[in-house]
Amino acid sequence: MTKHTEFIPDWTETAPPKGSYRSIFKWGAPDAFKHPSDAWYHMMKEEFGMTDADFKTKKQEGLDQVAVVQKVRIGQADIRAFAAIVGKENVALDGYSRLRYSRGKTMEEAAELRSGKIGNVTDVVLHPRSKEDVKKIVARCNKRKIPVYAYGGGSSVTLGFKPARGGVTLVLQTHMNRLLDINETNQTARVQPGMLGPDYEKALNEARARYGTKHAYTCGHFPQSFEYSSVGGWVVTLGSGQASTYYGDAYHIMLSGEYVTPAGDIRTLDYPGTATGPKVNDIMKGSEGAFGILVEVTMRIFRYMPENRRYFGYMFPTWEAAVNASREIMQGEFGKPAVYRISDPEETEVGLKLYGVAGTPADTFMRLRGFRPMERCLLLGTAEGERRYARHVKRMIGRICRRHGAMSLTGFAAKKWEKTRYLEPYMREDLNDYGIVIDTLESAVTWDNLHRLHKGVREFVRKRPGTICMTHASHFYPQGTNLYFIYIMKMESVRSYLAFQQGVINAITKNGGSPSHHHGMGRMLAPWLEPHLGKSQMAVLRTLKKHFDPNNIMNPGGTLGLG
């Protein structure tokens, strides 16, 4: 049984009221929760200068019923036309639906909704039943110059589909959510874009029973938003999953797609490799709905062999040792792990508190072995694939880690992380209830610039008093990795928080990182895209935008910096 402090904050344990603001911004399942541990609670009080008294009264909880006063700006003739296309039952004009499908999961959006601040919302919510419905809707909207936004799983953390000018939002997960077929000869699956991660993975795992295949399969893509993100969303935001080091990012897993654009429909081809000029398929990946709407996608799939999975964990004496070992592993040419993540010293200490290791005999043992707090670094990982391959990869990783001074933690820590890997985001609402922010930004980085980026961003974050900054790398390539910065702080106001967030992004780009690694750009990061890519590359994207979307109706308002 978990031991608790004398005072326990009133963490929320009930689902949000139906129709409330909280039911929109709450992460995940309405009745699912994960609360900070006692160690985390003590850590926050110490870091932020808070006492039990600060945790006795909640801030704005967003429990009020949604009240949208913004009038629908689309005429009745267009609404009737949309109803004729999708059916009256698939047209929503009520305020709750209009707000719900206009918001993602950014800290900014959650803070606004807590205070009842609404801003721009979509005018009409449509639930297309097929790609034919989407074609008719886009054609109508292009003719009438009505903005169009696509909603998949709703887990965007970049203001990816927040409507800037009203218009219509197409909710793809309602009906366009099926695995259409599996081509076992080619080892591909044809999928509708609104299919959510768990449904897709389950269908692949059960392929023998459902589709008569010889093997069971896996999608290989497991972002932290897996349970509430869609296959189409993975592709159009260039997502990366927790096992990407082995399976690849969504960019690599996606083979071809069908898109509806105002300039005409596009279906790219399934060839795994051709020399047929610049690939339109690559142009459409990561386009975030600014060129058109993805209505069907062919994905690479992989044999599902969970019985072969091998878990490992190591503690390194320093961050430098962890990075050096990781680079050697990724460039070793002996195979790749699936999950592989290294935490810097601060994240390691916070993680040990989160999982109840800090202060235990295991912690004491590590200290006696020379693995000191705020210097040691945690590695967690798995190896997958054919049985002997997985064993070989694990064995080789162990050899390299030990050469760099690491101590084995067996597979226990990795298994424990795996069981709770989708639960951490649930803590956000608990913390926000008491005015504490937890948020993230991530960046791609080459090996030779990793330490500069890590140091530069952390220095900026830690200049703000009372701010925790955790960092890990979790997507690896022979040429580099990513750094995922997680910061926890007391929020004074939304305005001050946004200023801080912009400062972090500036620190990332100033120190040679990319403004995004696997969340896309949306509207939040769009101002940094042209400085990152340069004017010549942005000119290419703007030219493509004018071709595909001459009337600027597709996800307008600054997505990808395209107007």
C-alpha positions, 0 to 999 in steps of 0.5 A, a space after each residue: 500500500 502506498 504511504 501518503 503524507 499527512 496532508 493530501 491535496 484534493 486531487 480530482 477523481 471524478 470525470 468532468 461534467 458533460 458539456 463542461 470546459 474541463 471535458 474538452 481540455 482534460 487529457 485522455 479518458 474522462 474517468 482516468 487519472 494519475 496523481 503526483 506521488 508524495 515525493 513529487 508533492 514534496 519536490 514541488 513545494 520545495 522548488 516552488 516555495 509552496 506549502 500545504 496551504 497552497 494546495 487547499 484551494 484549487 484555481 479555475 477548474 473549468 467546470 462551467 458549462 460551455 457557452 459559445 456566443 459566436 454566431 455561425 457565419 456560414 449561410 443556411 444554403 451552405 449548411 443545407 448543402 453540407 447536410 445533403 452530402 454527409 446527412 443531417 445527423 453528421 452536421 453539428 452546430 451546437 456550441 459545445 461541438 464547435 468548441 470541442 473540435 476547435 481545440 487541441 491539447 496545448 497548455 495555452 488552450 487548456 489555460 484559456 478554457 479553464 477561464 472560459 475564454 473561447 476565442 475563434 471557433 469553427 462554424 460547422 462541424 461535419 463528420 464525413 462518412 467517406 473520402 467521397 464526402 470529403 471530396 464534395 465538401 472540399 469542392 463546395 468550400 473551395 467554390 464558396 471560399 469557406 475555410 476547412 480544418 481536419 480533426 483526427 484524434 485531437 491531441 495536437 500540441 502545436 495549435 495544429 487545427 485551431 480555426 483562425 477564420 471559422 469555417 468547417 471542421 471535418 472530424 475524421 475519427 467518427 466514420 473514417 476509422 477503419 483498417 481497409 485491408 492488409 497486403 501480406 505479400 507487400 507487408 502493408 496496411 491500407 488505413 483510413 486517417 481517423 483510425 486511432 492508435 489502439 484500434 489500429 494496433 489491435 486490428 494488426 495484432 489480431 490480423 490472423 483472425 480478422 484478415 486470415 493472414 499468416 502472421 500477426 503484425 504491429 504498427 511500430 508507432 507508439 507516441 505518448 499520445 498513442 491512445 488518442 492520436 490518429 494514423 492520419 495525424 501521425 503522418 501529417 505532423 511527421 510524428 515519431 513513436 517511442 519505438 522509432 529507433 527500430 521501426 522509424 518515424 511516421 515519415 518512414 513508415 508511411 508508404 503512400 497516401 490519397 489526398 483531397 486538395 482544392 486543385 484536385 485529388 492525388 494518390 501517390 504510389 506504393 513502390 518502396 523506392 523509385 527514381 521518378 523525380 522529386 516525390 509528391 508523397 514526401 511533399 504531402 507528408 508533414 503538410 498539416 492540412 495546409 495543402 489538402 486532406 489525407 483521406 487514405 494511407 498505406 502504411 508499412 507494417 511489421 511482424 508482431 513478436 512480443 514474446 521476443 522483446 528484451 528489456 534492459 536498463 542502465 545507470 550511467 555515472 554522467 550525462 557525457 557517458 550516457 551520450 557517448 555510449 548511445 552514439 556508439 550504439 547507434 553507429 555500431 552496425 549491429 542492429 537497433 533497439 526499439 525503445 531507447 531513452 536516456 535521461 539527463 541528471 535532473 530528469 533521472 532524479 525526478 524519475 526516481 522520485 516518481 517511481 518511488 526509488 529515491 531514498 530506498 535501499 536501491 538508491 543507497 546501493 547506487 550511491 555507494 557504487 559512485 552513481 551520485 544524485 544530479 550526476 547519474 543518468 538513466 537509460 531504459 530500453 527494449 530490443 525487438 524483432 526475431 528472437 536471436 536478433 533481439 538477444 544480440 542487440 541487447 547483449 551488444 548494448 550491454 557491452 557498450 554501456 559497461 565500457 562507459 561505466 554503466 551499471 545494469 538495472 536489469 529489465 525491471 525499470 524498463 518494464 515499469 516504465 512501459 506499464 505507465 508510459 501513457 499515463 504521465 500526461 494525466 498529471 497535467 490537470 492535477 498540477 494545473 488545478 493548483 497553478 503549476 504548469 508542466 509542458 514540453 518542447 522538443 528539438 532534433 539535434 546532431 551528435 556534435 551539437 548535442 551538448 551545446 543545445 542541452 546546456 544552452 536551453 537548460 541555462 535559459 530555463 533555469 534562469 527562471 527561479 523555481 523552474 524544474 527542467 528535465 531532459 531526455 533523448 528518445 528517438 535515435 539515429 546514427 547521425 543524431 537524436 532529439 532532446 525533449 525538454 520538460 519544464 515544471 513551474 508555477 504559472 503567473 499568467 497565460 501571457 507570462 507563460 507564453 513569453 517564457 515558452 517563446 524564450 525556450 524556442 528561441 534558446 533551442 534555435 539559437 543553440 542549433 536545434 530545430 524548432 520541432 522534432 516530431 510534433 509538427 509546427 502548427 501555428 505555435 511554432 510557425 514563426 520559427 520555420 522560415 528562419 530555420 529553413 531559409 527564404 528559398 525553401 519557404 518560397 518553395 512551400 508557398 508556391 506549393 500552397 498556391 498550387 494546391 490551395 489557391 483560395 487559401 481555404 485549407 487550414 488557414 491562419 498561419 499553419 507552417 507559416 503559410 498564411 
